[in-house]
Amino acid sequence: MPTPADAIATYLRAKDSNRPHLMRRAFAADAVLEMAVHTGVVRFPPLSRGVAAIARVTAGDFGRVHENVYTFCLSAPPSADARTFTCPWLVGMSVKESGAVRVGAGRYDWHFQPAAPHLVERLVITIERMEELGPEALGRVTDWLAALPWPWCAPAAAAAGMPRLAALDGIARHLTPAT
């Protein structure tokens, strides 16, 4: 029986691999996606309604611009009966046209159907940081991201292997907040 964790992993696979057709396995037909973007590096519509619109924004349109995409939930997966789930996330990718490398961090707020198949009814994606680096950083960034456990990764594990690049200092602080 599919779980909320399965829905999240399917969303990440669909988005990262540019497979919009998989979104219907993650989202309810009338699902809602809200985007709160706190950076000028990327732009998304603030609201998308329905699985087709969500697929277009998060996989189709996104996949036309980006490649080498790796996204991680920086937590343990939700319980099998979770109705809501909040977790920080980390993403890295390159821009097809320019080769620029982007690394971002933020928060997912998931809301699931109460019964199987536990599809996503509502997702709020908050983009807190998005750093842009030159194409020369691609190898170091993708080597780091490809070595992380997917899709669930502890923040400390992500921080430990992060390339030491000044442009990623803000992301490093996001992964290891002061206690």
KAWO-V215080 format. One record per residue. RES is the residue in one small letter. OMEGA is omega in degrees with one decimal (NA if undefined). NEAR is the number of other ideal C-beta (glycine too) atoms within 12 Angstrom. Layout:
RES_OMEGA_NEAR ; RES_OMEGA_NEAR
//
This chain:
m_179.3_12 ; p_-179.2_20 ; t_172.8_26 ; p_178.2_37 ; a_177.1_29 ; d_178.9_26 ; a_179.7_42 ; i_-179.6_40 ; a_178.2_28 ; t_176.1_33 ; y_-177.9_40 ; l_178.3_38 ; r_-179.4_26 ; a_-178.2_34 ; k_-175.0_40 ; d_-176.5_31 ; s_-179.3_26 ; n_178.0_26 ; r_-176.7_23 ; p_-178.5_30 ; h_179.7_19 ; l_-176.1_27 ; m_-180.0_38 ; r_174.6_25 ; r_-179.6_27 ; a_-172.1_40 ; f_170.9_40 ; a_-176.9_27 ; a_-177.8_21 ; d_-178.6_19 ; a_179.4_34 ; v_174.5_27 ; l_174.7_39 ; e_-180.0_27 ; m_174.2_28 ; a_-173.8_20 ; v_-177.9_21 ; h_179.7_21 ; t_178.5_24 ; g_-175.4_11 ; v_-179.9_26 ; v_178.0_30 ; r_175.7_16 ; f_173.0_30 ; p_-177.9_21 ; p_-176.5_17 ; l_174.0_19 ; s_-179.0_30 ; r_177.8_22 ; g_-175.6_20 ; v_179.5_33 ; a_178.6_21 ; a_179.0_25 ; i_178.8_40 ; a_-179.5_31 ; r_-176.4_25 ; v_-170.2_35 ; t_179.7_44 ; a_-176.3_36 ; g_-179.0_23 ; d_-179.9_21 ; f_-178.8_37 ; g_176.1_27 ; r_-176.0_16 ; v_-171.6_25 ; h_172.0_35 ; e_-178.4_24 ; n_-173.8_31 ; v_174.9_35 ; y_178.6_36 ; t_-177.8_41 ; f_167.1_40 ; c_-174.7_37 ; l_-178.2_33 ; s_169.0_27 ; a_179.9_18 ; p_177.7_25 ; p_176.0_29 ; s_-177.3_14 ; a_-179.4_19 ; d_-178.5_17 ; a_172.7_25 ; r_177.2_20 ; t_179.8_22 ; f_177.6_32 ; t_177.3_23 ; c_171.2_34 ; p_178.3_34 ; w_177.0_43 ; l_177.2_48 ; v_171.4_43 ; g_-176.2_45 ; m_172.0_36 ; s_178.9_29 ; v_-175.5_27 ; k_-172.5_20 ; e_-173.6_11 ; s_-174.8_16 ; g_179.4_22 ; a_179.4_28 ; v_177.7_39 ; r_175.5_41 ; v_-175.9_46 ; g_179.0_39 ; a_179.5_38 ; g_-175.8_33 ; r_170.9_27 ; y_170.6_40 ; d_-174.4_27 ; w_174.3_39 ; h_-172.8_28 ; f_171.3_34 ; q_-177.5_26 ; p_-177.5_15 ; a_178.2_16 ; a_15.6_15 ; p_175.7_23 ; h_177.2_32 ; l_179.6_32 ; v_175.3_46 ; e_-177.3_31 ; r_175.8_27 ; l_172.8_41 ; v_177.3_29 ; i_175.9_42 ; t_176.8_26 ; i_-177.9_32 ; e_-176.8_27 ; r_170.5_31 ; m_-179.2_35 ; e_178.4_35 ; e_-179.1_29 ; l_178.6_32 ; g_-179.0_20 ; p_-179.1_20 ; e_179.2_15 ; a_-172.9_31 ; l_-177.6_29 ; g_-178.9_20 ; r_-178.0_24 ; v_-178.5_39 ; t_174.7_26 ; d_178.2_18 ; w_-176.2_32 ; l_-178.9_37 ; a_-179.2_20 ; a_-177.8_20 ; l_175.4_30 ; p_-176.5_20 ; w_-4.4_27 ; p_-176.3_32 ; w_-175.0_26 ; c_175.8_34 ; a_179.1_21 ; p_-179.6_28 ; a_178.1_16 ; a_178.1_22 ; a_-179.0_36 ; a_-175.0_27 ; a_-176.8_17 ; g_-175.4_27 ; m_176.1_35 ; p_179.3_29 ; r_178.8_16 ; l_-177.5_24 ; a_-178.7_14 ; a_-179.2_25 ; l_-178.6_34 ; d_179.0_19 ; g_176.6_25 ; i_178.5_40 ; a_178.0_27 ; r_178.3_17 ; h_180.0_32 ; l_-177.7_33 ; t_-178.4_23 ; p_177.5_16 ; a_-179.9_6 ; t_NA_3
//
